[in-house]
Structures are given as C-alpha cells and as structure tokens.
Amino acid sequence: MATGSTSSLRCAGLMLGFALGGFFDGILLHQILQWHHLLSNVDAVRDMRTQVLFDGLFHLLMYVIAVIALIKLWRARRDVVQPTAGQCLWACALLGFGAWHIIDGLLSHWILGIHRIKGDAASPLAWDVAWLVFFGIVPALIGWMQLRKSRRSGGGGGDGGGTAAVTLSLSVLLAGPISMVPASDSTQVVVVFAPGVSAGDAFSTLAKLDARILWTDPAGGVWAVKLEDPDSTRQLFRHGAVWVSTTSISLGCLSWTNA
C-alpha cells in the first residue's frame, strides 16, 4: 500500500477511535452512570442548564471529529481492500480510543481539574488512575503493538479493511442516536425556567400547581417534577418557564438526570 494511502487510513482510524472514546465517555459516565458532567468541578458553573449545555457541546465536537473521519475514510475507500488495511484501521482505532482517555485523564482530571471520573468516591485519584490505565494506556499500547506488527508482517488477507471500515463507521453512526435514548421508566416532567426567575419564584409556581418536586439543580433553574394535571404545563409558561417537556425522548441528556 502506498505511503499516502496508509497515512489517510491511519488518520481516519485514529479519528474514529478518538470519537468513539469521547462517545463512550459521555454516554457511559455522563448519562448512564451519572458520575460526572464535563464541568462538574467548575465552581462557577452550578446551573444544570449550563452543565447539560457543555455536555451537548462536547458530544457535538465528537460528531464533528467522526464526520471528518468518515469523509477521510470514504476518500481512501479504494485502499480499504488492501491486505494491510484492516489491521491498520483496527490498530489506529485502538490508538485513538486510548488517546482520548489519556488526554482526558491528564488534561481534564489533573491539569484543568474540571471533573474527576468519580468525584464522590472515597479515593477519586484511584478511579482516575484505574480509568486511565484500563481505557487509555492499555488500548493505546495494544494498538501501537498491532500497528508495528502490521508494518513488519505486511498484514493479512481476507477482505482487507472492509470489515473494519464498516464496523467502525456503524459504531460512530449509532453512537449519536444511542446518546439520545431516554432513561427507562422516565415519567418525570422537566421544567426549565428563564434565567431571571429566582429559585424561590420557581418553587412558588410549582407549589401552586401541586407539582411534586423530584429534583432541582443548585441554581434552581431546572426542575424535575410530577404534575397530576397535564393542563398545568400551559400555566408554567405564564410564570417564566421557557421549556416544559412531558416526553423523555425530547429531553436528550436531561432525561438521564437522576431525580
């Protein structure tokens, strides 16, 4: 395989792996396990609206990286059938996946300190180190070793990189919809009040409507409640609400909020 072709496939594989690492982190840790948000440790950002906004921007960045990677992979499609392409793609994807967690661990956890893997754990550092090793260093090391092996052996036969290309492409294409799947048994109504509405005013409005409060963010801008009367949602808009959702599908990341 020509050097230019190999370079294109490596770049596509690295970027696909990097994007998958970001999606894995966001979907598992931000939504399913709810261990942290992107800016959990930033004291100036306590409003859940801002936390979810930056989680969404983070996912958007992963989408951009994934789209660029898919474009690069498409442009190198004639070279995907080469014998070394499959091993090269898998190795680079592992390198990219590990690179995401290494960069996130060093930059986000320790240098900037914007969040930890499990901030409420007895030993947050132990969780950070374990995550860095198992999801960062180990995959990156395996990918690096496989890439070196591919260079020495000249790769194998089969369908070249066809299986790897299809699998990696489908993985990033499915990651977006998966991130929007609502939490199971989510019956809560989420109310977002305008920034000018104080927590006290929001509480008074909800109390008048006999809403059972399940959860609120520290700033009092986002509330998860249960309303017996569905018609009450219209009254919320007259008292400063800018968004009221009664369906978990439309909530996106907010539907995973632990009430």
KACORQUI-V617229 format. One line per field, one symbol per residue. ss: DSSP state (@ for helix, = for strand, . for the rest). psi: psi as a letter, one per 20 degrees, with the letter a starting at -180 (. if undefined). burial: + if it has 16 or more other ideal C-beta (glycine too) atoms within 10 Angstrom, else -. Layout:
# KACORQUI-V617229
ss=???
psi=???
burial=???
This chain:
# KACORQUI-V617229
ss=..@@@@@@@@@@@@@@@@@@@@@@@@@@@@@@...............@@@@@@@@@@@@@@@@@@@@@@@@@@@@.@@@.....@@@@@@@@@@@@@@@@@@@@@@@@@@@............@@@@@@@@@@@@@@@@@@@@@@@@@@@@@@........@@@@@@@@@@@@@@@@@@.........=====.....@@@@@@@@@@...=====.....=====.....@@@@@@...=====...@@@@@@@@...
psi=pqgggggggggggghgggghgggggggghhgghlhrrhkhjohiniphghghghgghghgghggggggghghhghjhhihiqhigghgggghggggghhghgggggghhgghkirrgnhjrhnhhgggggggghifgghhggggghggghhgijaacbkcjgggggghghghhhhghhiipqqqkojqpppoqqhiprhgggggghhhjkpophqqrhikhppprpphohihhhhhhikipipppjphgihchhiipo.
burial=+---++-++++++++++++++++++++-+++---++++++++--+-+++++++-++-++--++-++--++-++--+--++-+++++++++++++++++++++-++--++----+++++-----+--++--++--++--++-++--++--+----+----++--++--++-++--+---+--++--+-++++++---+----+--++--+-+--+-++-+++++++-+----++--+--+++-+++--+--+++++++--
